[in-house]
């Protein structure tokens, strides 16, 4: 979580550069540069200087906010350069944890999940976990609620893409605030290597069925959102964080 333009050094050796606030940066580090005690240094560049010096000879960038018209050229939250009532106050710094990971198996890069809603009220949760694989092992996925009324586990041989499927007979559905409750399920991935190594990744997911009705009625074309069969009035589509400084 580096915001935004920066160079990263470990023990004076430059290991990576970052120009994207939105993506997590992972850099492979050789054992040769590591010591018993290690110094991580990150040198940031001014985002204002970066966009000022960025070439824009053909007027490629457009934004409705007139505070910094070239701000779309940088991969940084655009509201930080001014947005409606928001001040033009583009900050810089570290906003996620930094860590060194030593592993013989690899690491989880991302996961996706989809829901299949059945006529009897049950739900199938299909999960795909992408893994950067360096060695052999196995991955165990577990889905459970806080009360342990639902607790399901699946296991697969470790691969670059790991597929899991969970069947929940009586799911607790997630609703928007004011419509219903917001129960969440715990989804964990545990990786076991050949040496008994263990990694654990924990997430929270809410089960909901979202449908958009864009059919025609007597007034014209609809754009109505239904959550678990209930028509929901949406608002706040142009909301920005109230705290401008991460």
C-alpha positions as CSV (number, residue, x, y, z in Angstrom):
1,X,0.0,0.0,0.0
2,X,2.2,2.8,-1.3
3,X,0.8,6.2,-2.3
4,X,2.0,6.7,-4.9
5,X,5.2,7.4,-6.8
6,X,8.2,5.8,-5.0
7,X,11.4,3.7,-5.0
8,X,11.9,0.9,-2.4
9,X,15.3,0.0,-1.0
10,X,16.4,-2.8,1.3
11,X,19.8,-2.4,2.8
12,X,20.6,0.4,0.3
13,X,19.7,-2.0,-2.7
14,X,16.9,-0.8,-4.8
15,X,14.4,-3.7,-5.2
16,X,11.3,-2.1,-6.8
17,X,9.5,1.0,-7.9
18,X,5.8,1.7,-7.6
19,X,3.5,4.1,-9.6
20,X,0.1,2.7,-8.6
21,X,-1.6,3.4,-5.3
22,X,-4.4,0.9,-5.9
23,X,-2.4,-2.3,-6.4
24,X,-0.5,-4.1,-3.7
25,X,3.2,-4.4,-4.6
26,X,5.0,-7.7,-4.2
27,X,8.7,-7.9,-4.9
28,X,10.9,-11.0,-4.9
29,X,14.1,-10.4,-2.8
30,X,17.3,-12.5,-3.0
31,X,18.8,-13.8,0.1
32,X,22.1,-12.1,-0.7
33,X,20.8,-8.6,0.2
34,X,19.2,-9.7,3.5
35,X,21.0,-9.4,6.9
36,X,20.2,-10.3,10.5
37,X,18.7,-6.8,10.8
38,X,17.3,-5.1,7.7
39,X,16.5,-1.5,6.8
40,X,13.6,-0.7,4.5
41,X,13.7,2.7,2.9
42,X,11.0,4.2,0.7
43,X,11.6,7.5,-1.2
44,X,8.4,9.2,-2.4
45,X,8.0,11.7,-5.2
46,X,5.5,14.6,-5.1
47,X,2.3,13.6,-6.9
48,X,1.9,17.2,-8.0
49,X,5.3,17.4,-9.6
50,X,4.6,14.0,-11.3
51,X,1.4,15.2,-13.0
52,X,2.9,18.6,-13.8
53,X,5.8,17.0,-15.7
54,X,3.7,14.2,-17.3
55,X,3.4,14.8,-21.1
56,X,0.0,16.0,-22.2
57,X,0.6,17.5,-25.6
58,X,-2.7,16.3,-27.1
59,X,-5.0,17.1,-24.1
60,X,-5.6,13.4,-23.4
61,X,-6.8,13.9,-19.8
62,X,-10.2,15.1,-18.8
63,X,-11.8,15.5,-15.4
64,X,-14.9,17.4,-14.2
65,X,-12.9,18.8,-11.3
66,X,-10.9,21.9,-12.4
67,X,-8.4,21.8,-9.5
68,X,-5.9,19.5,-11.2
69,X,-7.0,18.8,-14.8
70,X,-4.1,16.3,-15.4
71,X,-4.8,14.3,-12.3
72,X,-6.1,11.3,-14.3
73,X,-2.6,10.6,-15.5
74,X,-1.6,9.2,-12.1
75,X,-2.8,5.9,-10.6
76,X,-4.0,7.6,-7.4
77,X,-7.5,8.2,-5.9
78,X,-8.7,11.1,-8.0
79,X,-10.7,12.8,-5.2
80,X,-7.5,13.7,-3.5
81,X,-6.9,16.4,-6.1
82,X,-10.3,18.1,-5.3
83,X,-13.8,16.7,-5.7
84,X,-17.0,18.7,-5.2
85,X,-16.6,19.9,-1.7
86,X,-13.3,17.9,-1.1
87,X,-10.1,19.9,-0.8
88,X,-7.1,19.6,-3.2
89,X,-4.9,17.8,-0.7
90,X,-3.0,14.9,-2.3
91,X,-1.1,13.2,0.4
92,X,1.8,10.7,0.2
93,X,2.8,7.7,2.3
94,X,2.3,4.1,3.4
95,X,-1.2,3.0,4.2
96,X,-1.0,-0.8,4.4
97,X,1.3,-3.2,6.3
98,X,4.8,-4.0,5.0
99,X,6.2,-7.4,5.7
100,X,8.8,-10.0,4.5
101,X,7.5,-13.4,3.7
102,X,9.7,-16.5,3.6
103,X,8.0,-19.4,2.0
104,X,8.7,-22.7,0.3
105,X,5.2,-23.0,-1.3
106,X,4.3,-19.5,-2.5
107,X,1.5,-17.1,-1.6
108,X,-2.2,-16.4,-2.3
109,X,-2.5,-13.6,-4.9
110,X,-6.3,-13.2,-5.1
111,X,-9.6,-15.1,-4.9
112,X,-13.1,-14.8,-6.4
113,X,-16.4,-16.2,-5.3
114,X,-19.8,-16.5,-7.0
115,X,-23.2,-17.6,-5.6
116,X,-25.7,-20.0,-7.2
117,X,-29.2,-19.6,-5.6
118,X,-31.3,-22.7,-5.8
119,X,-35.1,-22.9,-5.9
120,X,-35.2,-24.7,-2.5
121,X,-33.5,-21.7,-0.8
122,X,-30.0,-23.3,-0.6
123,X,-26.9,-21.6,-2.0
124,X,-23.8,-22.9,-3.6
125,X,-20.7,-20.8,-3.0
126,X,-18.0,-21.4,-5.7
127,X,-14.6,-20.1,-4.8
128,X,-11.5,-19.8,-7.0
129,X,-8.2,-19.0,-5.3
130,X,-5.2,-17.9,-7.4
131,X,-1.8,-18.9,-5.9
132,X,1.7,-18.0,-6.9
133,X,3.2,-21.5,-6.5
134,X,6.8,-22.2,-5.7
135,X,6.6,-25.6,-4.2
136,X,4.2,-28.5,-3.4
137,X,1.6,-28.7,-0.8
138,X,-2.2,-28.6,-0.2
139,X,-4.8,-25.9,0.4
140,X,-7.7,-26.2,2.8
141,X,-10.6,-23.8,2.4
142,X,-13.1,-23.3,5.2
143,X,-16.5,-21.4,5.2
144,X,-18.2,-20.9,8.6
145,X,-20.4,-18.4,10.4
146,X,-19.7,-16.9,13.8
147,X,-22.2,-19.2,15.6
148,X,-20.6,-22.3,13.9
149,X,-24.1,-23.3,12.6
150,X,-22.4,-23.5,9.2
151,X,-18.9,-25.0,9.0
152,X,-17.7,-26.5,5.8
153,X,-14.2,-27.4,4.6
154,X,-12.7,-28.4,1.3
155,X,-9.2,-29.5,0.4
156,X,-7.2,-29.5,-2.8
157,X,-3.7,-30.2,-4.0
158,X,-1.9,-26.9,-4.2
159,X,-1.9,-25.4,-7.7
160,X,-1.9,-22.0,-9.4
161,X,-5.7,-22.1,-9.5
162,X,-7.6,-23.8,-6.6
163,X,-11.3,-24.5,-7.0
164,X,-13.7,-25.0,-4.0
165,X,-17.4,-25.4,-3.7
166,X,-19.6,-25.0,-0.6
167,X,-23.3,-25.9,-0.2
168,X,-25.3,-24.1,2.4
169,X,-28.8,-25.4,3.0
170,X,-30.1,-22.4,5.0
171,X,-27.9,-19.4,4.2
172,X,-28.0,-16.2,6.2
173,X,-28.5,-13.5,3.6
174,X,-26.8,-10.1,3.7
175,X,-29.0,-7.0,3.2
176,X,-28.2,-3.3,2.8
177,X,-28.5,-1.2,6.0
178,X,-32.2,-0.4,6.7
179,X,-33.5,-3.3,4.6
180,X,-32.3,-6.2,6.8
181,X,-29.3,-7.7,8.7
182,X,-25.7,-7.9,7.5
183,X,-24.5,-11.4,8.6
184,X,-21.1,-12.3,7.3
185,X,-19.4,-15.6,6.7
186,X,-15.7,-16.4,7.4
187,X,-13.8,-17.7,4.5
188,X,-10.2,-18.9,5.2
189,X,-7.5,-20.5,3.2
190,X,-4.8,-22.5,4.9
191,X,-1.8,-23.8,3.0
192,X,0.3,-26.7,4.2
193,X,3.8,-27.3,2.6
194,X,5.9,-30.4,2.4
195,X,7.8,-29.3,5.6
196,X,4.6,-28.7,7.5
197,X,4.7,-25.0,6.7
198,X,1.4,-23.2,7.3
199,X,0.0,-20.0,5.9
200,X,-3.5,-18.7,6.7
201,X,-5.6,-16.1,4.9
202,X,-8.9,-14.9,6.4
203,X,-11.7,-13.0,4.7
204,X,-15.3,-12.1,5.4
205,X,-18.0,-12.4,2.8
206,X,-21.8,-11.6,2.7
207,X,-24.1,-13.8,0.7
208,X,-26.6,-11.8,-1.4
209,X,-28.4,-12.1,-4.7
210,X,-28.3,-8.8,-6.7
211,X,-30.4,-8.3,-9.8
212,X,-30.8,-5.3,-12.1
213,X,-34.2,-4.7,-13.7
214,X,-33.8,-2.7,-16.9
215,X,-37.1,-3.7,-18.4
216,X,-39.7,-1.4,-19.9
217,X,-42.8,-0.2,-18.0
218,X,-45.3,2.6,-18.5
219,X,-42.8,5.3,-17.6
220,X,-39.9,4.1,-19.8
221,X,-36.8,2.0,-19.2
222,X,-36.1,0.9,-15.7
223,X,-32.9,0.8,-13.8
224,X,-33.9,-0.8,-10.5
225,X,-31.7,-2.9,-8.2
226,X,-33.1,-5.8,-6.3
227,X,-31.2,-7.4,-3.4
228,X,-32.5,-10.8,-2.3
229,X,-35.7,-10.0,-4.2
230,X,-36.3,-6.6,-2.5
231,X,-36.3,-3.4,-4.6
232,X,-33.6,-1.1,-3.1
233,X,-33.4,2.7,-3.5
234,X,-29.7,3.5,-3.9
235,X,-28.0,6.8,-2.9
236,X,-24.6,8.1,-2.2
237,X,-23.1,7.2,-5.6
238,X,-20.9,10.3,-5.6
239,X,-19.6,10.0,-2.0
240,X,-15.9,10.5,-1.2
241,X,-14.1,9.8,2.1
242,X,-14.6,12.4,4.7
243,X,-11.0,12.0,5.9
244,X,-8.8,13.2,3.0
245,X,-5.5,12.1,4.5
246,X,-4.9,8.3,4.7
